[in-house]
Amino acid sequence: MVIILGPRQAGKSTLAQQIASAEPKREVLTLDRAATRRAAIDDPTGFLADLDTAVAIDEVQRAPELLLAIKEAVDRDQRPGRYLLTGSANLLTAPRVADTLAGRAEYLRLWPFSQAELHGIRSGFITALFAGRPPRIADAEPGLRPFADMLIAGGFPEALRREGVRRNRFFEAYVRTVVERDLASIARVHDQANVQRLLRAVAATSGWPVNVEGLARDLGLAANTIRAHLDLLETLFLVYRLPAWHSNLLARLVKAPKLYVTDSGLLAHLLRSSADRAVADGRIAGALLETFAAMEIVRSASVDDDPPELFHFRDRWGHEVDLVMERRDGTIAGVEVKASATPGPKDFRGLKLLRDRLGDRFVFGVVLHTGSRTLPFGDRLAAVPLAGLWSA
């Protein structure tokens, strides 16, 4: 079977419908419909037995009982392509359904639109870095203002169709739907309001290493509750966890993962930020820009032919690299994100440390900035305008 996973409203249902329309015998069912969901929950084996064609089942996490019946059906008849499933909760980590599909499914991630998709190209950013040839940009409009609307809109299709108050209403409804309905599909949570409070606390520190004890103290909750709720936010694709990179060549590394809200538009909503406020407030600008760039790279990596693993790097002496990309052959590329239009040598401290310690394993490092041109900064280092993320 094939399972398309991603945030609610990212376009999974639309994609499943498009696939099914090209296959006349494929039936499409959605478990968002109460009657269909009840039939799948009450008698999952009989529900599948009544389907005599290939089937696409949308939002399968809403009836986890169905997954065991699908597993049994696949074990009896191993013809590929019989089941196309979509889910707005990450079935790889959801505690009630993680065990059933091992070895029987191929997973595809569908994130909200990337800027490369919106510009009608396939991003070459990751490939360029690992080839040692960063994107050559010569005429980008400088400053944060040209990107402010882009950061505030994010990549959800419906958010992109709206502006102002209507976009805010979309995000309000989005958070409420995910927390109140999808959360109940995968876990029993005593107080959903605490999950929403935690999401806003994560938004306030998006791009920082997670401090569970600090969050517990600020929210008045137990540390174990914070850990469990963070897992749920990640399962629901509201939060992306970027693990810390480590190496025996470097000492005193920070081991805590970074947390990002998965869409800059959603982050802007949670921070109550308009485009004008993002431009005027450096703290908000930095959080939005780093979150935006990090998730653009996450989205590009998910469709890369040789997808790198993604990490962050930070040591206790203040060296940091926002994203460290490592391929199977051990080669490394690094990305630091700065809101400044005039990058300088100090912005490369972390990248220079990685380059000098890793030697030939380090292929290239860039500082993404809001200036107008790609600029060399020494051996295997360059400053690249933000638009390099969606260069062809």
PyMOL commands that set and color helices and strands:
alter all, ss='L'
color gray80, all
select helices_A, chain A and resi 12-21+34-42+44-49+60-62+65-76+115-118+125-130+145-153+157-160+164-186+192-204+212-219+223-235+264-270+275-280+282-301+345-361+386-390
alter helices_A, ss='H'
color red, helices_A
select strands_A, chain A and resi 2-5+27-30+55-58+83-87+106-109+239-242+258-261+309-314+320-326+332-337+362-369+375-376+381-385
alter strands_A, ss='S'
color yellow, strands_A
deselect
rebuild
show_as cartoon
